Amino acid sequence: MLSTELFDYALPIELVAQAPAARRDQSRLLVVDRAAHAVSHHHFSDLPGFLRRGDTLLRNNAAVLAARLRARRPTGGSVECLLLRPADGDGLWRCLVKPGRRLPVGATFDDPGAGYHAEITGRDPDGSVLVRFTTKDGAPMTAVAARCGEVPLPPYIRRGDGSARDSDRARYQTVYADPARTVAVAAPTAGLHFTPELLATLAGGGVGFADLTLHVGLGTFRPISSPNIEEHAIHRELYEIPVSTQRTLHAPPGRRVAVGTTAVRSIEDYLSGADRPGTAPHVAEAGIFIHPPRTFRGVDCLITNFHQPRSTLLCLVAAFLAPGGTEGVGWLREIYAEAISLRYRFFSYGDAMLIL
């Protein structure tokens, strides 16, 4: 078994990126060449120089819902409600609310300006609650959230005065996010570095694109609390892989380059049970926990950000550095130590890594 402490590291607080780079593709890019066991340092705009004609970028096209709502109780107390996902039933959503423990089943809150009323109808052991929403004009809550909600930034990004919330709506979203797939409460952050111009350059160089959708949830931020990583109970996330992407995965013209750990998790879960493309979109829940030792069926290269200590995403990257073995754990620690010494910026709005 692998100790969870192997995936812990000390990060100076000032290296936690609080804002994105002024231009998306000017974030830094640490390139890992597994065959040469070498590391080099670049900018994300240099990415076309590392990809080849025939390579395919596998992207998570989920858009982030402005899921954080602020409301009031009838007594005047404030409530913060985070929409997680729709539940079975008209107007029902699974949510997180604050102050959670002081809001029993039957408690209500609303925002007359936004035009909705809410009642807590159930509670789960995991701390989430079931909320029934009614809206003044019958609009779905996704439309209400798009109009008046806030982007649910990770807890390590501070917005005390709300000064950057308008820019977050644009920057905590990939440029290729599909508005019809506004299903995520956390961004697929490896994709935040792409610009339309960079995508055009890649396409001009013969690089292809294949999309999938993973409903990124808050479980992605939950640290491993068990002593050994194998004992961790991984969260589940819904994903969809269209037929065209299935075909690419089974018969790629070149290397399959996953943009982010969310894409890797969906692809590996899908290929664990599919030996040929289907005739309809593949929709399932990813319950797979990728950690060393692990071989990969559908991903040849990986673009990823720098992840939090003791996270499942860190385990995935360690596995990808040395497929089939555990040597990637030590190498990952060395790479992260070098990135810290060179003042790379970490986490969602931070810099990127390319593993070849």
Secondary structure, 3 states (H helix, E strand, C coil): CCEHHHHCCCCCHHHECCCCCCCHHHCEEEEEECCCCEEEEEEHHHHHHHCCCCCEEEEECCEECCCEEEEECCCCCEEEEEEEEECCCCCEEEEEEECHHHCCCCCEEEECCCCEEEEEEEECCCCCEEEEEEECCCCCHHHHHHHHCECCCCCCCCCCCCCCHHHHHHHCCCCCCCHHHEEECCCCHHHHHCCHHHHHHHHHCCCEEEEEEECCCHHHHCCCCCCEHHHCCCCCEEEEECHHHHHHHHCCCCCEEEECHHHHHHHHHHHCCCCCCCCCCEEEEECCCCCCCCCCCCCCEEEEECCCCCCHHHHHHHHHHCCCCCHHHHHHHHHHHHHHHCCCCECCCCCEEEEC
